[in-house]
């Protein structure tokens, strides 16, 4: 069994030119939930001037928190202010983020890597103290848009270990600009997961499909025991601060891959298609294009 973490309502929408209303975001999440997905990102408590697509995440979170559901709805929080808002909205799980890349971290949140980790340590401490689960994102694990060449996997390991030590229950390894290859994926997971002796369940694969290699990279990850995959319906999504990044690997493609490998996901492909079509219509995208995924 592989768990799919659906990131479209946050990572998928954050770089779209059209901002969906609260009602549209909730409708998309409902359709994704009806497809059988058990973990769906709800939004982000970030500065709406920088990421206007995530404005009104407080209202989205309030609605989701009031539901009686087995589904998890994590919300991204960049700092203590974001965590405070998430707690007021009743959020039960948050996600934090950092990167081993100084350049990326500086452009993304205006901090050095160490400054970022200091902030995240306190966010995790306060979240855990309030019985909130915390998932950690590590961005640019195979390459950074602002520095040439592949990322040193040892730097990824150091940052990942810090987040685990803080109290994150899982680390999502993000190939933010989709430059990964099977060889780079192998090296990354050997260095970050295998050699330190970590349980693979402590890690997830979050691969963008810029070079159409995400599925091959996921096969490598599965071979290393990774059983959580982040994906986005319709392949929506890109980081606003990662030049040249394209969408996440499509949830539909991941489900088909896993089905071909006889790996259970619990996701209904026909219902997932309804969510994809809704998202594309709401974003004024070509629905025929969505059907080709």
N, C-alpha and C positions, 0 to 999 in steps of 0.2 A: 504493500500500500504506500502510495506517495501522496503527501499533502500538497495541494496547490494553494499558495497565498495569492489571491487576486488583488492586483495593485491598481487597476484601472481608475477607480474613483478618486485616487490621489495621484500616484505617479503617472497614470495615464492621462489625466485631465490637466495637470499643472502647466503644460506647455502649449495647450491648445489656444488658438486665437479667440475662440468663443467660450465664455464662462457660462456654465449651466446654472440654472436656478436651484434653490434648495429642493424643490419638488422634483426636478429632473434628476438631481443627484440621488435622492432617496429612491426614486423609481428605478434607476439603474442598479442600485445596490439590491433592491428587492428582486429584480430579475436575476441577478447573479446568484443571490441566495437560493432562489427557486431552482437553479440549475444543479444544486448540490454542493456548491463551494462553501466551506466551513470557516474560512478566514478571509475577510474582505476589508482592505484598507478603506477607512471612511473619509479621510481628509487630512488636513494639516493645520496646526495652529501656528501659522507663519504670518509675517507682515503682509497684509493684503495689497499694499502698494507695490511690493516686489513680486508677489505671486497672487494676482487678483482672482485667479481661478479658484483659489482656496478660501476666498472670503466666505463668511457665513458658515464656516466649519463648526462653530459653536452650536448653531441651531441644528445642523445635521447630527452632531454628536448627541445633543439632548434627545432628539427623536430616537436614535438608535439605542441609547442607554435605557430608554423607557420600555423597550421591547423585551418580552420574555423569549429569549432565543438562545440556542446552543452555539450560534455563530459568533465568532470573535470579530470585532471591528476595531483594529488598531488605528490610532491617529499619530501622525508624525509631530514631534515636539522638538524644536531646535534648542530650547533653553528653559530656564525655570519659569519664565513668564508663560511660555506655551504650556508647560506642565500644569501650572496653576489654572489656566483656562480649561484644560482637559479634565482636571479634577472637578472643577465647578460644573462641568457638563456631564459628569458621571461616567467618564470613560474608564474602562477596566483594563485596557492594554494600550501602551504607547510604544512608539518607535523613536529611537534616537539615531543620529548619524555623525560620522566623521570620515576621514580619509587619511591614508598614509602620505598623500601628496600635499606638501606645504602650499604649492601654487593653487591647487584646487580649493583647499580649505580656506585660503586667504580670499579668493575671489567669491567663494560661495557664502561664507559667513564672517569674513573679515578677521579671521584669527589664524594663529599658527596651529599646527597639529597638537602641540602640548597644551596650548590655551584651550583648544576645543575639548581635549580629553578632560581637562580640569572642570569645565562646565558640565560635561556629560556625567562625570563621576557624581556630582551633586544632584543632577537630575535623577539618575538611577537611585541614589540613596533615598531621596525623598519619595520617589515613586514606590519603591519596594516597601518603605515604611508605611505607606498608605495602601498596601495590598494591591498595587497595580503592576501587572506584568510588563516587562521591558524587553523589547527586541532591538538589537543593534544592527545598523546598516554600516558597512564599510564600503565606501565608493572608490572607484578607479582602481580596482584590484589587479587589473591586467594592463592598464595604461591610463595616462592622464592627457587631457586635451591641451595642456599648457606646457608639457615637457615631452621631448622625443623619446622613443623607445619604450620597451615594456617596463612595468612596475616591478621593483624588486620584491619577490614574494616574502622575503624575510621581514620587510617593512610592514607588509600586510599582516604577517603573523604577530608582530609586536603589538600593533593596534588592536587586533582581534583578541589577543590575550588580555589586554587591558580592559576591554569591554566585558569580557567574561568575568574577570576578577571583580569588576564593579558590581555585577549581579545580573547582567543580561542573560535571559534564558536561551537565547539563540542569536547567532551572528549571520546576517545575510550578506554574502560576498557578491558585491555588485560590479559587473563589467559595464561601467556607466556609459562608455562610448563604443561598446561593441567591437573591441579590437582583439578579443580573445580568440584563441585557436585551440584545438585539442591538445597540442603540445604545451601551450601556456597554461591551460586548465590543469593538465597533469602535474606540471611543476608547482602550480599554486597549491593544489590540494595536498600534494606530497609534503610540502613545506609547512602549510598552515594546520592541516588536520592529521595526516598520517604520522609523520616523524615525531611531533609532540605527544602523540598517543591519545588524542581527543576522540570522544565518541562522535561519529559523523552526524548524529542527530542534533548536535549543538550548532550545526551549520546549515545554511540554505544557499541555493544557487539563484542568483538574480542577474540574468544575462540579457543584454540588449543584442539586437539582431542586425546591426549595421552591415556586417559582411556576410550575412546569411550563414553563419557558422554556429549560431546559438544552439540549435538542436544537436549538432555533433558534440558541442561542448557539454551539453546536458547528459549525453550518453556517457561521456568520461566521468562526469560527476556522479551519476548513478553507479558506475563501476567502483567508485570510491565510497559507496555507502550513503551518499547524500539522499535523503528521502523527503526533503522539502524544496519546492521549486516556486519561485516568484514569477508570475506572468501577468499579462494584461490582455483582456478581451479585445480582439481586433488589432492587437499589436500596438495599441495606443501608448503614447508616452515618450518623453525625453526630458532630460534635466535642463532647466532654464540656464544653468551656468556651465554646461558642458558643450562647447562649440562642436558642431558636427555630429552630435549624438542623434540617433534615430530611435525608433520605438523599441519597447520591450518585446521579448519573444511573445508571440500570440498564445493565449491560453488554449485556443482551439488546436493549434499546432502541437502544443505540449500534450494535450489529452489524446490526440491521435497517435503521437509517438509512443506514449505510455501504453495505449491500447495495443499497438502493434507488438510491444514487448511483453504483453500479457501482464501488465502492472495495473492494479486497480486504482481508480481515483475517486469513484463515487460521483462523477460529474456526468450529467446528461447533455450530450452534444447538441440535441435539438433545442433544448431550453437555453443552452449557452448561446446558440445562434440568435435566439430572440433578444438576448441582452446585447449582443454585438450590433444587431440591426437597430435597436433602440438608440444605442450610443452614437452610431454613425448618423442617424437621422437628426438627433438632437444637436450634433456638432456640424451638421450640414455637410457631411461627407457622402461620398458615393456608396450607396448600399450594395450595388453590384460588385464594387471593389472589395467590400467586406466578405462577400460570398466566396471569393477566390482564395481566401486564406486557408 
